[in-house]
Amino acid sequence: MTSQKGMIPYKPYQPTVESLESARTLRKILERRRSVRFFSDRPVPRELIEELVRAAGSAPSGANKQPWRFVAISDPEIKREIRLAAEAEEREFYERRAGDRWLDDIAPLGTDANKPFLEIAPWLIAVFRLSHDDVGGQTYYTQESVGIAVGMFLATAQVAGLATLTHTPSPMKFLAKILRRPENERPFLLIPVGYPSEDCMVPDISRKPLEEILVYDRAAE
């Protein structure tokens, strides 16, 4: 193959074991991931957080614009501000905005407007979506791109033995205000990161079986 300007040879990852075994091993690790709301205050090194963000930053993105910003928060005062603001939005949600069907659907998860984990978890990672880049350039497919990056962040945290939660108080404009982010950064997600508490409990739920989520080719006529 002739070389093209601006292109370099692809160097694929080579598993040390057979491909199916490698995929199965990772799948079993990821299957054990749960959304955790009971965190330990055990410290998590900054270097470990940086590795998670490096993994997230390797995600594909529209036109390689990498339209994400990860803000890592460990300051107790800032975490307290975020908790108070998030709980205010959550109270509005539970008391006024959420319909009966929505409340019925989330009832098995045991959630409410109280979010103590936002102060207990050693780190909060606020993920922002860039509506345009830092010099005014256009970004593309930002929702999809940031979503993929977040998935890679969560997967890497799981492999590292950390617990995470995808927290989405709505609206989340308070995050940009508290963290003093520029106008082009739009709040996307808030991820508490740490180790689970010794008495951590999670909802007794199950995942859909493969036959409900995988289809080959197209449906029969």
QUIUR-V693184 format. One record per residue. N is the residue number from 1. RES is the residue in one small letter. PSI is psi in whole degrees, -180 to 180 (999 if undefined). OMEGA is omega in whole degrees, 0 to 359 (999 if undefined). NEAR is the number of other ideal C-beta (glycine too) atoms within 12 Angstrom. Layout:
n=N res=RES psi=PSI omega=OMEGA near=NEAR
n=N res=RES psi=PSI omega=OMEGA near=NEAR
//
This chain:
n=1 res=m psi=133 omega=179 near=6
n=2 res=t psi=144 omega=181 near=5
n=3 res=s psi=151 omega=178 near=8
n=4 res=q psi=146 omega=181 near=8
n=5 res=k psi=132 omega=179 near=6
n=6 res=g psi=4 omega=181 near=6
n=7 res=m psi=150 omega=177 near=9
n=8 res=i psi=158 omega=180 near=8
n=9 res=p psi=141 omega=177 near=8
n=10 res=y psi=133 omega=179 near=7
n=11 res=k psi=91 omega=184 near=6
n=12 res=p psi=152 omega=175 near=7
n=13 res=y psi=135 omega=180 near=11
n=14 res=q psi=110 omega=179 near=9
n=15 res=p psi=148 omega=177 near=14
n=16 res=t psi=-11 omega=175 near=9
n=17 res=v psi=173 omega=180 near=12
n=18 res=e psi=145 omega=189 near=11
n=19 res=s psi=-45 omega=181 near=14
n=20 res=l psi=-42 omega=179 near=11
n=21 res=e psi=-40 omega=179 near=13
n=22 res=s psi=-46 omega=179 near=16
n=23 res=a psi=-40 omega=181 near=15
n=24 res=r psi=-39 omega=179 near=15
n=25 res=t psi=-47 omega=179 near=18
n=26 res=l psi=-40 omega=180 near=21
n=27 res=r psi=-42 omega=180 near=18
n=28 res=k psi=-33 omega=176 near=14
n=29 res=i psi=-46 omega=183 near=19
n=30 res=l psi=-32 omega=179 near=21
n=31 res=e psi=-25 omega=181 near=15
n=32 res=r psi=-6 omega=177 near=18
n=33 res=r psi=135 omega=175 near=28
n=34 res=r psi=155 omega=173 near=25
n=35 res=s psi=119 omega=187 near=28
n=36 res=v psi=135 omega=177 near=33
n=37 res=r psi=4 omega=179 near=30
n=38 res=f psi=101 omega=186 near=26
n=39 res=f psi=152 omega=167 near=35
n=40 res=s psi=156 omega=174 near=22
n=41 res=d psi=13 omega=178 near=22
n=42 res=r psi=130 omega=183 near=20
n=43 res=p psi=149 omega=173 near=18
n=44 res=v psi=123 omega=184 near=30
n=45 res=p psi=145 omega=177 near=19
n=46 res=r psi=-37 omega=181 near=16
n=47 res=e psi=-34 omega=179 near=13
n=48 res=l psi=-42 omega=176 near=26
n=49 res=i psi=-41 omega=180 near=32
n=50 res=e psi=-36 omega=178 near=21
n=51 res=e psi=-39 omega=178 near=23
n=52 res=l psi=-42 omega=181 near=36
n=53 res=v psi=-35 omega=175 near=31
n=54 res=r psi=-42 omega=178 near=18
n=55 res=a psi=-45 omega=179 near=25
n=56 res=a psi=-39 omega=182 near=37
n=57 res=g psi=-9 omega=177 near=26
n=58 res=s psi=2 omega=182 near=21
n=59 res=a psi=153 omega=173 near=30
n=60 res=p psi=154 omega=180 near=22
n=61 res=s psi=159 omega=180 near=27
n=62 res=g psi=120 omega=180 near=24
n=63 res=a psi=24 omega=180 near=15
n=64 res=n psi=34 omega=180 near=17
n=65 res=k psi=-15 omega=176 near=27
n=66 res=q psi=62 omega=190 near=28
n=67 res=p psi=54 omega=182 near=37
n=68 res=w psi=155 omega=172 near=43
n=69 res=r psi=130 omega=178 near=33
n=70 res=f psi=119 omega=179 near=37
n=71 res=v psi=117 omega=183 near=30
n=72 res=a psi=123 omega=185 near=32
n=73 res=i psi=124 omega=174 near=33
n=74 res=s psi=-12 omega=181 near=25
n=75 res=d psi=122 omega=182 near=17
n=76 res=p psi=-36 omega=181 near=18
n=77 res=e psi=-42 omega=180 near=13
n=78 res=i psi=-41 omega=177 near=25
n=79 res=k psi=-38 omega=178 near=35
n=80 res=r psi=-44 omega=177 near=20
n=81 res=e psi=-46 omega=181 near=24
n=82 res=i psi=-42 omega=180 near=40
n=83 res=r psi=-48 omega=182 near=32
n=84 res=l psi=-43 omega=180 near=23
n=85 res=a psi=-41 omega=180 near=30
n=86 res=a psi=-41 omega=180 near=37
n=87 res=e psi=-33 omega=177 near=26
n=88 res=a psi=-44 omega=178 near=23
n=89 res=e psi=-39 omega=181 near=30
n=90 res=e psi=-38 omega=177 near=31
n=91 res=r psi=-41 omega=177 near=19
n=92 res=e psi=-40 omega=179 near=18
n=93 res=f psi=-55 omega=185 near=25
n=94 res=y psi=-33 omega=185 near=24
n=95 res=e psi=-26 omega=188 near=14
n=96 res=r psi=-42 omega=190 near=12
n=97 res=r psi=-34 omega=186 near=17
n=98 res=a psi=133 omega=176 near=22
n=99 res=g psi=169 omega=182 near=12
n=100 res=d psi=-40 omega=181 near=11
n=101 res=r psi=-43 omega=179 near=9
n=102 res=w psi=-46 omega=180 near=15
n=103 res=l psi=-37 omega=177 near=19
n=104 res=d psi=-39 omega=182 near=11
n=105 res=d psi=-35 omega=183 near=13
n=106 res=i psi=-5 omega=181 near=22
n=107 res=a psi=-42 omega=180 near=16
n=108 res=p psi=-17 omega=181 near=13
n=109 res=l psi=-14 omega=177 near=20
n=110 res=g psi=27 omega=181 near=15
n=111 res=t psi=156 omega=174 near=25
n=112 res=d psi=-167 omega=186 near=18
n=113 res=a psi=-10 omega=181 near=24
n=114 res=n psi=127 omega=185 near=19
n=115 res=k psi=61 omega=181 near=34
n=116 res=p psi=-25 omega=181 near=21
n=117 res=f psi=-21 omega=180 near=35
n=118 res=l psi=-19 omega=174 near=40
n=119 res=e psi=-30 omega=185 near=28
n=120 res=i psi=-44 omega=180 near=30
n=121 res=a psi=134 omega=184 near=42
n=122 res=p psi=-26 omega=180 near=30
n=123 res=w psi=141 omega=165 near=43
n=124 res=l psi=130 omega=177 near=41
n=125 res=i psi=110 omega=177 near=45
n=126 res=a psi=121 omega=182 near=43
n=127 res=v psi=129 omega=180 near=47
n=128 res=f psi=146 omega=177 near=34
n=129 res=r psi=129 omega=181 near=37
n=130 res=l psi=115 omega=178 near=35
n=131 res=s psi=-27 omega=168 near=27
n=132 res=h psi=163 omega=185 near=19
n=133 res=d psi=-179 omega=189 near=24
n=134 res=d psi=-12 omega=178 near=19
n=135 res=v psi=16 omega=176 near=11
n=136 res=g psi=3 omega=179 near=12
n=137 res=g psi=156 omega=183 near=16
n=138 res=q psi=147 omega=172 near=16
n=139 res=t psi=160 omega=187 near=30
n=140 res=y psi=145 omega=176 near=22
n=141 res=y psi=50 omega=187 near=23
n=142 res=t psi=-39 omega=179 near=30
n=143 res=q psi=-49 omega=181 near=22
n=144 res=e psi=-44 omega=184 near=21
n=145 res=s psi=-47 omega=181 near=29
n=146 res=v psi=-36 omega=177 near=36
n=147 res=g psi=-42 omega=178 near=25
n=148 res=i psi=-43 omega=180 near=28
n=149 res=a psi=-41 omega=179 near=40
n=150 res=v psi=-42 omega=178 near=35
n=151 res=g psi=-40 omega=179 near=27
n=152 res=m psi=-35 omega=175 near=29
n=153 res=f psi=-48 omega=181 near=39
n=154 res=l psi=-40 omega=180 near=34
n=155 res=a psi=-43 omega=180 near=26
n=156 res=t psi=-39 omega=177 near=33
n=157 res=a psi=-40 omega=179 near=38
n=158 res=q psi=-44 omega=179 near=28
n=159 res=v psi=-31 omega=180 near=23
n=160 res=a psi=-2 omega=179 near=26
n=161 res=g psi=17 omega=180 near=19
n=162 res=l psi=156 omega=176 near=35
n=163 res=a psi=147 omega=180 near=34
n=164 res=t psi=165 omega=174 near=41
n=165 res=l psi=137 omega=173 near=36
n=166 res=t psi=103 omega=185 near=25
n=167 res=h psi=127 omega=186 near=35
n=168 res=t psi=65 omega=173 near=24
n=169 res=p psi=142 omega=185 near=32
n=170 res=s psi=128 omega=359 near=22
n=171 res=p psi=166 omega=183 near=20
n=172 res=m psi=21 omega=182 near=30
n=173 res=k psi=-25 omega=181 near=21
n=174 res=f psi=-28 omega=180 near=28
n=175 res=l psi=-45 omega=180 near=39
n=176 res=a psi=-38 omega=181 near=27
n=177 res=k psi=-50 omega=182 near=19
n=178 res=i psi=-40 omega=185 near=27
n=179 res=l psi=1 omega=175 near=29
n=180 res=r psi=49 omega=180 near=16
n=181 res=r psi=150 omega=181 near=27
n=182 res=p psi=168 omega=187 near=19
n=183 res=e psi=-30 omega=183 near=15
n=184 res=n psi=-4 omega=179 near=23
n=185 res=e psi=117 omega=183 near=31
n=186 res=r psi=128 omega=181 near=27
n=187 res=p psi=133 omega=183 near=35
n=188 res=f psi=-41 omega=187 near=39
n=189 res=l psi=152 omega=175 near=35
n=190 res=l psi=124 omega=186 near=41
n=191 res=i psi=103 omega=168 near=43
n=192 res=p psi=138 omega=182 near=42
n=193 res=v psi=133 omega=177 near=50
n=194 res=g psi=-160 omega=175 near=38
n=195 res=y psi=146 omega=179 near=27
n=196 res=p psi=150 omega=175 near=31
n=197 res=s psi=160 omega=182 near=20
n=198 res=e psi=-29 omega=181 near=11
n=199 res=d psi=24 omega=183 near=11
n=200 res=c psi=132 omega=176 near=21
n=201 res=m psi=149 omega=177 near=15
n=202 res=v psi=157 omega=180 near=21
n=203 res=p psi=145 omega=178 near=17
n=204 res=d psi=85 omega=182 near=9
n=205 res=i psi=167 omega=180 near=14
n=206 res=s psi=165 omega=178 near=10
n=207 res=r psi=156 omega=177 near=13
n=208 res=k psi=143 omega=177 near=9
n=209 res=p psi=162 omega=184 near=8
n=210 res=l psi=-40 omega=184 near=11
n=211 res=e psi=-15 omega=177 near=8
n=212 res=e psi=-15 omega=183 near=9
n=213 res=i psi=-9 omega=181 near=8
n=214 res=l psi=131 omega=175 near=9
n=215 res=v psi=134 omega=176 near=10
n=216 res=y psi=136 omega=177 near=8
n=217 res=d psi=-119 omega=182 near=6
n=218 res=r psi=163 omega=181 near=6
n=219 res=a psi=148 omega=178 near=6
n=220 res=a psi=150 omega=179 near=6
n=221 res=e psi=999 omega=999 near=3
//
